[in-house]
Amino acid sequence: MSQNQAQHLAGRMKTDLSNIRSLAAREPATSTGKVICIWSEIEEALTAGKKLREVWSAVRADGLEIPYPQFRVYVSRIRRRQARQRRSEAGTSLRAGADSNADPHREAPVAPDPFRNLREQRDRNQSDGFSYDPFSIRKQLID
């Protein structure tokens, strides 16, 4: 490493990272970010039994100019995201619990078979007594 690179790297290490640290204190620029920023208050009001329109009115009174339909979309997206996170966390914890209790001699799961339904249908047709297979390669077209 050259001396110039070492000085540059040392200069970067000495910075106090004031720009990145100040980001959390600044208000988000987008309305989506603003709704996410105050989500805990919104969720608390909804949990307390307030209607979404009441919460929206309060948010507008506090200075967030956002149309009600857009506010509903943002709330819906945040709820879906949280539900997905809860499901993935629950799935992860279930898998972790299942793995810890798993039998080491247990067979690996069977790989999915995309043609299983066709094979089952062919087997059912053969057991019915009538077996016409339009895709058969064993056709004798001319006697």
N, C-alpha and C positions, 0 to 999 in steps of 0.2 A: 504494500500500500504506500502510495506516495505521500509526501509530507502535506501537500495541498489537500488530498483526499482526507487525510487524518484530521486536518484542521477543520475542514468542512463538516465532517462527521462529529467532531467534538463540539462545534458550534451548534449543530442540530440537537445534540444531547443537552446543551445548556439551556435551551429554550424552555419557557415555563408552560408551553402548550395553552396559552391563554385563549386562542381562537377556538380550539376544540372544546375547551372547558366552558366557554361562554355560550356555546350553542344550546345547552340544556336550559339556560336561564332565559334565552330569547323566545319570543312567541313564534309559533310556526307560521310560515308564509301562506300555506294553503288552508282552505276550509276543512279539508279532511284531517290535516294535522291538528287543527284547532279542536275538532271534535274528539280526536284521539287523546289530545292533551287533557281535556276535561272529562274524559270517559268515566273516571271513578266517581265523580259527582253525578253524572248522568245516570250511571248504573245504580248508585245509591238511591236516587230519587225514584227510579223505576221500581226498585226493590221495595221501597216504602209504599208502593201502590199508586204512585202518580201516573197519569196518562202521558203518553208520549207527546201529545200536543201541548200539555201543560209544561212539560220539561222544555220543549222547543220555545214556548213563549218566554220562559224564564231565561233561556240562553240568549234569545233575541234581546230581551231587556238588558242583559249584561253586555251587549254590544256585538254579538256574533250575528252578522247579517247573512242568513242562509235560508233559502226557501224550504218550507216544510217537507215537500216531496224529496228534496235532496238530503235533508236531515234524516228522514226515514231510511233512505238508502245507506247512508253512512252507518247508522245504528245497526241496520241489518247486517252489513258487511262485518262490522266489529263483532257482533254476536256470533256469526258463522265462523269467523276466525277463531274465536275463543272456544267454540264447540269443537272445531277440528283439533285444536291444541289439546283439549281435555281428552278427546277420543284417542289421539296418538299417545298421550301420556298414559292413559289407562291401558292401551294396547301394549305399550312398552313394559309397564309394570306387570301385566298379565303374562306376557311372554317371559319376562325375567323370572316370575314365580313359577311358571311352567317349566322353564329350563332348569331351575334349581331342584324341582321335584321330579324331573324326567328320568325315566329308566335308561341307563346307558346302553342297554341292549335293544332298545326300541328301534324299529325300522324307520328309515328316512321316509318322508312323505313322497307319495307317488307323483310323478310329473304329470301335468295336465295333458290330456289326449284330445286334440281338436276334432278327430274323426270318430270319437266314441259313439256319438249319436247315430252316425251312419252304420257303424258296425252293429249296434244294437238293433237298428231297424232291419238290417239284412238278416240278422239272426231271427227276429220275430217273423219276418216274411217266410223264411224257410221252415219255421215250425208250424205255420198255418197250412201248409200243404201246397200252396200255390207259390211257386218261386220263379218269378220273372225278374231277371236282372238286366236292365237295359245297358249296363256298363260292363257286362261280363266280357272277358277276353276269350272265353271258351265257346263262343258261338260257332255253330256250324251253319254257315249261310247257304251252302249248296251241298245237296246230297250226292 
